[in-house]
Amino acid sequence: MNEIYSRLAAIIEDVADIPQDDFNEDSSLMMDLDLASLEIMAIIARIEKEFSIKFTEDELLSVETLRDAVEVISAK
């Protein structure tokens, strides 16, 4: 889980320009990180490319925190 989180955090830092010290696994993508929908779509695209996966619509709707994203990624 730590490796997946580290890679996910690096993607968020790169796409949204938010230092990794400003968020953790329990941070909400929309509420805590205040990500715009275009940023979220860019992050999703990078995650799918980085991990060679595809999210289903249900999986995307279930992700609220970084921990949720890590769990979905690790399940694939």
PyMOL Python script that loads the backbone (N, CA, C, O; Angstrom):
from pymol import cmd

cmd.read_pdbstr("""\
ATOM      1  N   MET A   1       0.828  -1.204   0.000  1.00  0.00           N
ATOM      2  CA  MET A   1       0.000   0.000   0.000  1.00  0.00           C
ATOM      3  C   MET A   1       0.866   1.259   0.000  1.00  0.00           C
ATOM      4  O   MET A   1       0.504   2.257  -0.624  1.00  0.00           O
ATOM      5  N   ASN A   2       2.001   1.222   0.692  1.00  0.00           N
ATOM      6  CA  ASN A   2       2.856   2.396   0.765  1.00  0.00           C
ATOM      7  C   ASN A   2       3.444   2.776  -0.584  1.00  0.00           C
ATOM      8  O   ASN A   2       3.555   3.959  -0.906  1.00  0.00           O
ATOM      9  N   GLU A   3       3.826   1.763  -1.386  1.00  0.00           N
ATOM     10  CA  GLU A   3       4.377   2.061  -2.710  1.00  0.00           C
ATOM     11  C   GLU A   3       3.304   2.682  -3.607  1.00  0.00           C
ATOM     12  O   GLU A   3       3.572   3.644  -4.326  1.00  0.00           O
ATOM     13  N   ILE A   4       2.109   2.136  -3.562  1.00  0.00           N
ATOM     14  CA  ILE A   4       1.014   2.686  -4.365  1.00  0.00           C
ATOM     15  C   ILE A   4       0.710   4.102  -3.917  1.00  0.00           C
ATOM     16  O   ILE A   4       0.543   4.992  -4.751  1.00  0.00           O
ATOM     17  N   TYR A   5       0.634   4.326  -2.603  1.00  0.00           N
ATOM     18  CA  TYR A   5       0.360   5.675  -2.097  1.00  0.00           C
ATOM     19  C   TYR A   5       1.456   6.646  -2.530  1.00  0.00           C
ATOM     20  O   TYR A   5       1.155   7.770  -2.931  1.00  0.00           O
ATOM     21  N   SER A   6       2.707   6.236  -2.455  1.00  0.00           N
ATOM     22  CA  SER A   6       3.820   7.106  -2.840  1.00  0.00           C
ATOM     23  C   SER A   6       3.720   7.512  -4.303  1.00  0.00           C
ATOM     24  O   SER A   6       3.923   8.675  -4.650  1.00  0.00           O
ATOM     25  N   ARG A   7       3.407   6.544  -5.154  1.00  0.00           N
ATOM     26  CA  ARG A   7       3.262   6.844  -6.579  1.00  0.00           C
ATOM     27  C   ARG A   7       2.050   7.745  -6.835  1.00  0.00           C
ATOM     28  O   ARG A   7       2.113   8.660  -7.655  1.00  0.00           O
ATOM     29  N   LEU A   8       0.958   7.481  -6.135  1.00  0.00           N
ATOM     30  CA  LEU A   8      -0.243   8.310  -6.254  1.00  0.00           C
ATOM     31  C   LEU A   8       0.026   9.735  -5.768  1.00  0.00           C
ATOM     32  O   LEU A   8      -0.382  10.702  -6.411  1.00  0.00           O
ATOM     33  N   ALA A   9       0.707   9.859  -4.642  1.00  0.00           N
ATOM     34  CA  ALA A   9       1.039  11.183  -4.097  1.00  0.00           C
ATOM     35  C   ALA A   9       1.915  11.970  -5.059  1.00  0.00           C
ATOM     36  O   ALA A   9       1.737  13.178  -5.212  1.00  0.00           O
ATOM     37  N   ALA A  10       2.858  11.301  -5.706  1.00  0.00           N
ATOM     38  CA  ALA A  10       3.727  11.973  -6.673  1.00  0.00           C
ATOM     39  C   ALA A  10       2.929  12.475  -7.876  1.00  0.00           C
ATOM     40  O   ALA A  10       3.205  13.555  -8.399  1.00  0.00           O
ATOM     41  N   ILE A  11       1.946  11.697  -8.310  1.00  0.00           N
ATOM     42  CA  ILE A  11       1.084  12.114  -9.417  1.00  0.00           C
ATOM     43  C   ILE A  11       0.284  13.348  -9.018  1.00  0.00           C
ATOM     44  O   ILE A  11       0.204  14.308  -9.783  1.00  0.00           O
ATOM     45  N   ILE A  12      -0.310  13.330  -7.825  1.00  0.00           N
ATOM     46  CA  ILE A  12      -1.102  14.471  -7.359  1.00  0.00           C
ATOM     47  C   ILE A  12      -0.230  15.713  -7.236  1.00  0.00           C
ATOM     48  O   ILE A  12      -0.634  16.806  -7.632  1.00  0.00           O
ATOM     49  N   GLU A  13       0.965  15.539  -6.687  1.00  0.00           N
ATOM     50  CA  GLU A  13       1.879  16.677  -6.543  1.00  0.00           C
ATOM     51  C   GLU A  13       2.222  17.256  -7.909  1.00  0.00           C
ATOM     52  O   GLU A  13       2.258  18.476  -8.071  1.00  0.00           O
ATOM     53  N   ASP A  14       2.474  16.403  -8.886  1.00  0.00           N
ATOM     54  CA  ASP A  14       2.847  16.845 -10.224  1.00  0.00           C
ATOM     55  C   ASP A  14       1.688  17.523 -10.953  1.00  0.00           C
ATOM     56  O   ASP A  14       1.855  18.597 -11.531  1.00  0.00           O
ATOM     57  N   VAL A  15       0.524  16.895 -10.924  1.00  0.00           N
ATOM     58  CA  VAL A  15      -0.627  17.417 -11.672  1.00  0.00           C
ATOM     59  C   VAL A  15      -1.236  18.657 -11.005  1.00  0.00           C
ATOM     60  O   VAL A  15      -1.510  19.658 -11.667  1.00  0.00           O
ATOM     61  N   ALA A  16      -1.444  18.576  -9.682  1.00  0.00           N
ATOM     62  CA  ALA A  16      -2.170  19.646  -8.982  1.00  0.00           C
ATOM     63  C   ALA A  16      -1.240  20.647  -8.289  1.00  0.00           C
ATOM     64  O   ALA A  16      -1.704  21.640  -7.729  1.00  0.00           O
ATOM     65  N   ASP A  17       0.065  20.386  -8.327  1.00  0.00           N
ATOM     66  CA  ASP A  17       1.050  21.270  -7.696  1.00  0.00           C
ATOM     67  C   ASP A  17       0.768  21.483  -6.206  1.00  0.00           C
ATOM     68  O   ASP A  17       0.834  22.600  -5.692  1.00  0.00           O
ATOM     69  N   ILE A  18       0.453  20.373  -5.531  1.00  0.00           N
ATOM     70  CA  ILE A  18       0.210  20.386  -4.089  1.00  0.00           C
ATOM     71  C   ILE A  18       1.322  19.570  -3.432  1.00  0.00           C
ATOM     72  O   ILE A  18       1.470  18.384  -3.725  1.00  0.00           O
ATOM     73  N   PRO A  19       2.105  20.192  -2.548  1.00  0.00           N
ATOM     74  CA  PRO A  19       3.192  19.449  -1.892  1.00  0.00           C
ATOM     75  C   PRO A  19       2.649  18.239  -1.120  1.00  0.00           C
ATOM     76  O   PRO A  19       1.583  18.305  -0.508  1.00  0.00           O
ATOM     77  N   GLN A  20       3.401  17.138  -1.161  1.00  0.00           N
ATOM     78  CA  GLN A  20       2.958  15.914  -0.502  1.00  0.00           C
ATOM     79  C   GLN A  20       2.792  16.098   1.001  1.00  0.00           C
ATOM     80  O   GLN A  20       2.034  15.357   1.627  1.00  0.00           O
ATOM     81  N   ASP A  21       3.478  17.062   1.590  1.00  0.00           N
ATOM     82  CA  ASP A  21       3.327  17.334   3.020  1.00  0.00           C
ATOM     83  C   ASP A  21       1.951  17.899   3.360  1.00  0.00           C
ATOM     84  O   ASP A  21       1.556  17.909   4.526  1.00  0.00           O
ATOM     85  N   ASP A  22       1.218  18.369   2.347  1.00  0.00           N
ATOM     86  CA  ASP A  22      -0.088  19.001   2.564  1.00  0.00           C
ATOM     87  C   ASP A  22      -1.256  18.023   2.532  1.00  0.00           C
ATOM     88  O   ASP A  22      -2.403  18.436   2.699  1.00  0.00           O
ATOM     89  N   PHE A  23      -0.989  16.727   2.319  1.00  0.00           N
ATOM     90  CA  PHE A  23      -2.077  15.753   2.305  1.00  0.00           C
ATOM     91  C   PHE A  23      -1.595  14.405   2.817  1.00  0.00           C
ATOM     92  O   PHE A  23      -0.395  14.159   2.936  1.00  0.00           O
ATOM     93  N   ASN A  24      -2.570  13.526   3.120  1.00  0.00           N
ATOM     94  CA  ASN A  24      -2.256  12.173   3.584  1.00  0.00           C
ATOM     95  C   ASN A  24      -3.315  11.215   3.042  1.00  0.00           C
ATOM     96  O   ASN A  24      -4.168  11.610   2.247  1.00  0.00           O
ATOM     97  N   GLU A  25      -3.259   9.962   3.472  1.00  0.00           N
ATOM     98  CA  GLU A  25      -4.175   8.949   2.936  1.00  0.00           C
ATOM     99  C   GLU A  25      -5.644   9.245   3.217  1.00  0.00           C
ATOM    100  O   GLU A  25      -6.519   8.794   2.477  1.00  0.00           O
ATOM    101  N   ASP A  26      -5.919   9.994   4.273  1.00  0.00           N
ATOM    102  CA  ASP A  26      -7.311  10.289   4.630  1.00  0.00           C
ATOM    103  C   ASP A  26      -7.820  11.589   4.016  1.00  0.00           C
ATOM    104  O   ASP A  26      -8.956  11.988   4.274  1.00  0.00           O
ATOM    105  N   SER A  27      -7.010  12.244   3.222  1.00  0.00           N
ATOM    106  CA  SER A  27      -7.423  13.505   2.591  1.00  0.00           C
ATOM    107  C   SER A  27      -8.464  13.247   1.514  1.00  0.00           C
ATOM    108  O   SER A  27      -8.324  12.339   0.695  1.00  0.00           O
ATOM    109  N   SER A  28      -9.506  14.062   1.532  1.00  0.00           N
ATOM    110  CA  SER A  28     -10.543  13.991   0.515  1.00  0.00           C
ATOM    111  C   SER A  28     -10.058  14.724  -0.738  1.00  0.00           C
ATOM    112  O   SER A  28      -9.520  15.828  -0.660  1.00  0.00           O
ATOM    113  N   LEU A  29     -10.258  14.092  -1.883  1.00  0.00           N
ATOM    114  CA  LEU A  29      -9.799  14.703  -3.129  1.00  0.00           C
ATOM    115  C   LEU A  29     -10.487  16.036  -3.400  1.00  0.00           C
ATOM    116  O   LEU A  29      -9.846  16.988  -3.846  1.00  0.00           O
ATOM    117  N   MET A  30     -11.758  16.106  -3.139  1.00  0.00           N
ATOM    118  CA  MET A  30     -12.492  17.328  -3.449  1.00  0.00           C
ATOM    119  C   MET A  30     -12.507  18.307  -2.277  1.00  0.00           C
ATOM    120  O   MET A  30     -12.291  19.504  -2.471  1.00  0.00           O
ATOM    121  N   MET A  31     -12.757  17.818  -1.078  1.00  0.00           N
ATOM    122  CA  MET A  31     -12.906  18.715   0.069  1.00  0.00           C
ATOM    123  C   MET A  31     -11.556  19.217   0.598  1.00  0.00           C
ATOM    124  O   MET A  31     -11.365  20.422   0.761  1.00  0.00           O
ATOM    125  N   ASP A  32     -10.633  18.307   0.863  1.00  0.00           N
ATOM    126  CA  ASP A  32      -9.360  18.700   1.463  1.00  0.00           C
ATOM    127  C   ASP A  32      -8.366  19.261   0.448  1.00  0.00           C
ATOM    128  O   ASP A  32      -7.694  20.258   0.709  1.00  0.00           O
ATOM    129  N   LEU A  33      -8.283  18.613  -0.700  1.00  0.00           N
ATOM    130  CA  LEU A  33      -7.315  19.053  -1.707  1.00  0.00           C
ATOM    131  C   LEU A  33      -7.886  20.099  -2.653  1.00  0.00           C
ATOM    132  O   LEU A  33      -7.145  20.732  -3.405  1.00  0.00           O
ATOM    133  N   ASP A  34      -9.199  20.282  -2.617  1.00  0.00           N
ATOM    134  CA  ASP A  34      -9.872  21.288  -3.435  1.00  0.00           C
ATOM    135  C   ASP A  34      -9.504  21.161  -4.918  1.00  0.00           C
ATOM    136  O   ASP A  34      -9.216  22.151  -5.591  1.00  0.00           O
ATOM    137  N   LEU A  35      -9.521  19.926  -5.402  1.00  0.00           N
ATOM    138  CA  LEU A  35      -9.175  19.676  -6.791  1.00  0.00           C
ATOM    139  C   LEU A  35     -10.354  20.003  -7.709  1.00  0.00           C
ATOM    140  O   LEU A  35     -11.503  19.683  -7.405  1.00  0.00           O
ATOM    141  N   ALA A  36     -10.051  20.634  -8.815  1.00  0.00           N
ATOM    142  CA  ALA A  36     -11.066  20.914  -9.835  1.00  0.00           C
ATOM    143  C   ALA A  36     -11.303  19.635 -10.628  1.00  0.00           C
ATOM    144  O   ALA A  36     -10.464  18.735 -10.628  1.00  0.00           O
ATOM    145  N   SER A  37     -12.430  19.557 -11.294  1.00  0.00           N
ATOM    146  CA  SER A  37     -12.763  18.348 -12.033  1.00  0.00           C
ATOM    147  C   SER A  37     -11.740  18.051 -13.130  1.00  0.00           C
ATOM    148  O   SER A  37     -11.458  16.883 -13.396  1.00  0.00           O
ATOM    149  N   LEU A  38     -11.186  19.066 -13.764  1.00  0.00           N
ATOM    150  CA  LEU A  38     -10.163  18.831 -14.786  1.00  0.00           C
ATOM    151  C   LEU A  38      -8.895  18.241 -14.169  1.00  0.00           C
ATOM    152  O   LEU A  38      -8.247  17.386 -14.773  1.00  0.00           O
ATOM    153  N   GLU A  39      -8.544  18.696 -12.971  1.00  0.00           N
ATOM    154  CA  GLU A  39      -7.378  18.131 -12.279  1.00  0.00           C
ATOM    155  C   GLU A  39      -7.621  16.665 -11.929  1.00  0.00           C
ATOM    156  O   GLU A  39      -6.735  15.825 -12.083  1.00  0.00           O
ATOM    157  N   ILE A  40      -8.823  16.370 -11.459  1.00  0.00           N
ATOM    158  CA  ILE A  40      -9.154  14.987 -11.107  1.00  0.00           C
ATOM    159  C   ILE A  40      -9.092  14.107 -12.343  1.00  0.00           C
ATOM    160  O   ILE A  40      -8.570  12.994 -12.277  1.00  0.00           O
ATOM    161  N   MET A  41      -9.612  14.578 -13.469  1.00  0.00           N
ATOM    162  CA  MET A  41      -9.561  13.797 -14.705  1.00  0.00           C
ATOM    163  C   MET A  41      -8.107  13.573 -15.152  1.00  0.00           C
ATOM    164  O   MET A  41      -7.763  12.488 -15.620  1.00  0.00           O
ATOM    165  N   ALA A  42      -7.262  14.595 -15.007  1.00  0.00           N
ATOM    166  CA  ALA A  42      -5.841  14.451 -15.362  1.00  0.00           C
ATOM    167  C   ALA A  42      -5.155  13.451 -14.445  1.00  0.00           C
ATOM    168  O   ALA A  42      -4.325  12.660 -14.894  1.00  0.00           O
ATOM    169  N   ILE A  43      -5.497  13.485 -13.168  1.00  0.00           N
ATOM    170  CA  ILE A  43      -4.925  12.546 -12.198  1.00  0.00           C
ATOM    171  C   ILE A  43      -5.367  11.119 -12.530  1.00  0.00           C
ATOM    172  O   ILE A  43      -4.557  10.192 -12.501  1.00  0.00           O
ATOM    173  N   ILE A  44      -6.644  10.947 -12.842  1.00  0.00           N
ATOM    174  CA  ILE A  44      -7.159   9.623 -13.200  1.00  0.00           C
ATOM    175  C   ILE A  44      -6.435   9.096 -14.439  1.00  0.00           C
ATOM    176  O   ILE A  44      -6.033   7.933 -14.478  1.00  0.00           O
ATOM    177  N   ALA A  45      -6.272   9.941 -15.435  1.00  0.00           N
ATOM    178  CA  ALA A  45      -5.577   9.517 -16.657  1.00  0.00           C
ATOM    179  C   ALA A  45      -4.142   9.094 -16.351  1.00  0.00           C
ATOM    180  O   ALA A  45      -3.662   8.089 -16.876  1.00  0.00           O
ATOM    181  N   ARG A  46      -3.464   9.858 -15.503  1.00  0.00           N
ATOM    182  CA  ARG A  46      -2.079   9.510 -15.132  1.00  0.00           C
ATOM    183  C   ARG A  46      -2.030   8.211 -14.337  1.00  0.00           C
ATOM    184  O   ARG A  46      -1.136   7.390 -14.547  1.00  0.00           O
ATOM    185  N   ILE A  47      -2.990   8.014 -13.420  1.00  0.00           N
ATOM    186  CA  ILE A  47      -3.033   6.778 -12.628  1.00  0.00           C
ATOM    187  C   ILE A  47      -3.234   5.584 -13.554  1.00  0.00           C
ATOM    188  O   ILE A  47      -2.535   4.578 -13.436  1.00  0.00           O
ATOM    189  N   GLU A  48      -4.190   5.694 -14.478  1.00  0.00           N
ATOM    190  CA  GLU A  48      -4.461   4.585 -15.392  1.00  0.00           C
ATOM    191  C   GLU A  48      -3.232   4.250 -16.227  1.00  0.00           C
ATOM    192  O   GLU A  48      -2.949   3.078 -16.476  1.00  0.00           O
ATOM    193  N   LYS A  49      -2.502   5.272 -16.659  1.00  0.00           N
ATOM    194  CA  LYS A  49      -1.297   5.043 -17.447  1.00  0.00           C
ATOM    195  C   LYS A  49      -0.172   4.471 -16.576  1.00  0.00           C
ATOM    196  O   LYS A  49       0.484   3.504 -16.964  1.00  0.00           O
ATOM    197  N   GLU A  50       0.046   5.062 -15.413  1.00  0.00           N
ATOM    198  CA  GLU A  50       1.131   4.652 -14.511  1.00  0.00           C
ATOM    199  C   GLU A  50       0.971   3.209 -14.032  1.00  0.00           C
ATOM    200  O   GLU A  50       1.947   2.464 -13.951  1.00  0.00           O
ATOM    201  N   PHE A  51      -0.254   2.826 -13.718  1.00  0.00           N
ATOM    202  CA  PHE A  51      -0.507   1.496 -13.163  1.00  0.00           C
ATOM    203  C   PHE A  51      -1.043   0.505 -14.197  1.00  0.00           C
ATOM    204  O   PHE A  51      -1.307  -0.652 -13.869  1.00  0.00           O
ATOM    205  N   SER A  52      -1.201   0.950 -15.435  1.00  0.00           N
ATOM    206  CA  SER A  52      -1.731   0.105 -16.520  1.00  0.00           C
ATOM    207  C   SER A  52      -3.062  -0.532 -16.131  1.00  0.00           C
ATOM    208  O   SER A  52      -3.246  -1.744 -16.241  1.00  0.00           O
ATOM    209  N   ILE A  53      -3.991   0.321 -15.670  1.00  0.00           N
ATOM    210  CA  ILE A  53      -5.321  -0.139 -15.267  1.00  0.00           C
ATOM    211  C   ILE A  53      -6.377   0.761 -15.910  1.00  0.00           C
ATOM    212  O   ILE A  53      -6.059   1.805 -16.478  1.00  0.00           O
ATOM    213  N   LYS A  54      -7.614   0.345 -15.812  1.00  0.00           N
ATOM    214  CA  LYS A  54      -8.761   1.151 -16.222  1.00  0.00           C
ATOM    215  C   LYS A  54      -9.772   1.135 -15.087  1.00  0.00           C
ATOM    216  O   LYS A  54     -10.118   0.070 -14.577  1.00  0.00           O
ATOM    217  N   PHE A  55     -10.240   2.296 -14.695  1.00  0.00           N
ATOM    218  CA  PHE A  55     -11.266   2.405 -13.665  1.00  0.00           C
ATOM    219  C   PHE A  55     -12.642   2.224 -14.289  1.00  0.00           C
ATOM    220  O   PHE A  55     -12.890   2.696 -15.399  1.00  0.00           O
ATOM    221  N   THR A  56     -13.532   1.547 -13.585  1.00  0.00           N
ATOM    222  CA  THR A  56     -14.932   1.510 -14.000  1.00  0.00           C
ATOM    223  C   THR A  56     -15.605   2.756 -13.434  1.00  0.00           C
ATOM    224  O   THR A  56     -15.056   3.423 -12.557  1.00  0.00           O
ATOM    225  N   GLU A  57     -16.770   3.058 -13.929  1.00  0.00           N
ATOM    226  CA  GLU A  57     -17.512   4.219 -13.435  1.00  0.00           C
ATOM    227  C   GLU A  57     -17.834   4.049 -11.952  1.00  0.00           C
ATOM    228  O   GLU A  57     -17.725   5.003 -11.182  1.00  0.00           O
ATOM    229  N   ASP A  58     -18.228   2.849 -11.549  1.00  0.00           N
ATOM    230  CA  ASP A  58     -18.542   2.590 -10.140  1.00  0.00           C
ATOM    231  C   ASP A  58     -17.321   2.794  -9.247  1.00  0.00           C
ATOM    232  O   ASP A  58     -17.434   3.336  -8.148  1.00  0.00           O
ATOM    233  N   GLU A  59     -16.161   2.361  -9.721  1.00  0.00           N
ATOM    234  CA  GLU A  59     -14.936   2.549  -8.938  1.00  0.00           C
ATOM    235  C   GLU A  59     -14.620   4.026  -8.777  1.00  0.00           C
ATOM    236  O   GLU A  59     -14.244   4.471  -7.693  1.00  0.00           O
ATOM    237  N   LEU A  60     -14.771   4.781  -9.849  1.00  0.00           N
ATOM    238  CA  LEU A  60     -14.508   6.218  -9.769  1.00  0.00           C
ATOM    239  C   LEU A  60     -15.447   6.903  -8.784  1.00  0.00           C
ATOM    240  O   LEU A  60     -15.036   7.783  -8.027  1.00  0.00           O
ATOM    241  N   LEU A  61     -16.698   6.495  -8.802  1.00  0.00           N
ATOM    242  CA  LEU A  61     -17.676   7.101  -7.898  1.00  0.00           C
ATOM    243  C   LEU A  61     -17.430   6.719  -6.441  1.00  0.00           C
ATOM    244  O   LEU A  61     -17.857   7.433  -5.534  1.00  0.00           O
ATOM    245  N   SER A  62     -16.749   5.608  -6.213  1.00  0.00           N
ATOM    246  CA  SER A  62     -16.502   5.154  -4.840  1.00  0.00           C
ATOM    247  C   SER A  62     -15.270   5.813  -4.208  1.00  0.00           C
ATOM    248  O   SER A  62     -15.058   5.698  -3.001  1.00  0.00           O
ATOM    249  N   VAL A  63     -14.474   6.490  -5.003  1.00  0.00           N
ATOM    250  CA  VAL A  63     -13.235   7.083  -4.493  1.00  0.00           C
ATOM    251  C   VAL A  63     -13.496   8.492  -3.962  1.00  0.00           C
ATOM    252  O   VAL A  63     -13.821   9.406  -4.720  1.00  0.00           O
ATOM    253  N   GLU A  64     -13.348   8.648  -2.652  1.00  0.00           N
ATOM    254  CA  GLU A  64     -13.478   9.963  -2.031  1.00  0.00           C
ATOM    255  C   GLU A  64     -12.162  10.427  -1.424  1.00  0.00           C
ATOM    256  O   GLU A  64     -11.855  11.619  -1.424  1.00  0.00           O
ATOM    257  N   THR A  65     -11.386   9.477  -0.906  1.00  0.00           N
ATOM    258  CA  THR A  65     -10.116   9.817  -0.263  1.00  0.00           C
ATOM    259  C   THR A  65      -8.966   9.130  -1.003  1.00  0.00           C
ATOM    260  O   THR A  65      -9.183   8.269  -1.856  1.00  0.00           O
ATOM    261  N   LEU A  66      -7.764   9.521  -0.664  1.00  0.00           N
ATOM    262  CA  LEU A  66      -6.600   8.866  -1.253  1.00  0.00           C
ATOM    263  C   LEU A  66      -6.543   7.397  -0.849  1.00  0.00           C
ATOM    264  O   LEU A  66      -6.128   6.551  -1.641  1.00  0.00           O
ATOM    265  N   ARG A  67      -6.951   7.094   0.368  1.00  0.00           N
ATOM    266  CA  ARG A  67      -6.981   5.695   0.827  1.00  0.00           C
ATOM    267  C   ARG A  67      -7.915   4.874  -0.065  1.00  0.00           C
ATOM    268  O   ARG A  67      -7.593   3.744  -0.432  1.00  0.00           O
ATOM    269  N   ASP A  68      -9.084   5.451  -0.416  1.00  0.00           N
ATOM    270  CA  ASP A  68     -10.021   4.758  -1.318  1.00  0.00           C
ATOM    271  C   ASP A  68      -9.349   4.477  -2.666  1.00  0.00           C
ATOM    272  O   ASP A  68      -9.492   3.386  -3.219  1.00  0.00           O
ATOM    273  N   ALA A  69      -8.623   5.455  -3.183  1.00  0.00           N
ATOM    274  CA  ALA A  69      -7.949   5.284  -4.459  1.00  0.00           C
ATOM    275  C   ALA A  69      -6.895   4.190  -4.380  1.00  0.00           C
ATOM    276  O   ALA A  69      -6.783   3.365  -5.286  1.00  0.00           O
ATOM    277  N   VAL A  70      -6.127   4.181  -3.306  1.00  0.00           N
ATOM    278  CA  VAL A  70      -5.100   3.143  -3.112  1.00  0.00           C
ATOM    279  C   VAL A  70      -5.748   1.765  -3.070  1.00  0.00           C
ATOM    280  O   VAL A  70      -5.230   0.818  -3.661  1.00  0.00           O
ATOM    281  N   GLU A  71      -6.875   1.646  -2.378  1.00  0.00           N
ATOM    282  CA  GLU A  71      -7.558   0.350  -2.276  1.00  0.00           C
ATOM    283  C   GLU A  71      -8.066  -0.136  -3.628  1.00  0.00           C
ATOM    284  O   GLU A  71      -7.961  -1.319  -3.951  1.00  0.00           O
ATOM    285  N   VAL A  72      -8.618   0.786  -4.419  1.00  0.00           N
ATOM    286  CA  VAL A  72      -9.108   0.403  -5.752  1.00  0.00           C
ATOM    287  C   VAL A  72      -7.940  -0.019  -6.637  1.00  0.00           C
ATOM    288  O   VAL A  72      -8.029  -1.016  -7.353  1.00  0.00           O
ATOM    289  N   ILE A  73      -6.844   0.739  -6.590  1.00  0.00           N
ATOM    290  CA  ILE A  73      -5.672   0.414  -7.404  1.00  0.00           C
ATOM    291  C   ILE A  73      -5.092  -0.932  -6.988  1.00  0.00           C
ATOM    292  O   ILE A  73      -4.769  -1.763  -7.837  1.00  0.00           O
ATOM    293  N   SER A  74      -4.960  -1.147  -5.679  1.00  0.00           N
ATOM    294  CA  SER A  74      -4.349  -2.395  -5.218  1.00  0.00           C
ATOM    295  C   SER A  74      -5.227  -3.608  -5.510  1.00  0.00           C
ATOM    296  O   SER A  74      -4.720  -4.726  -5.601  1.00  0.00           O
ATOM    297  N   ALA A  75      -6.539  -3.406  -5.658  1.00  0.00           N
ATOM    298  CA  ALA A  75      -7.444  -4.506  -5.980  1.00  0.00           C
ATOM    299  C   ALA A  75      -7.340  -4.936  -7.444  1.00  0.00           C
ATOM    300  O   ALA A  75      -7.794  -6.020  -7.810  1.00  0.00           O
ATOM    301  N   LYS A  76      -6.751  -4.097  -8.266  1.00  0.00           N
ATOM    302  CA  LYS A  76      -6.660  -4.393  -9.708  1.00  0.00           C
ATOM    303  C   LYS A  76      -5.466  -5.225  -9.988  1.00  0.00           C
ATOM    304  O   LYS A  76      -5.216  -5.577 -11.140  1.00  0.00           O
TER     305      LYS A  76
END
""", "prot")
cmd.dss("prot")
cmd.show_as("cartoon", "prot")
cmd.util.cbc("prot")
cmd.orient("prot")
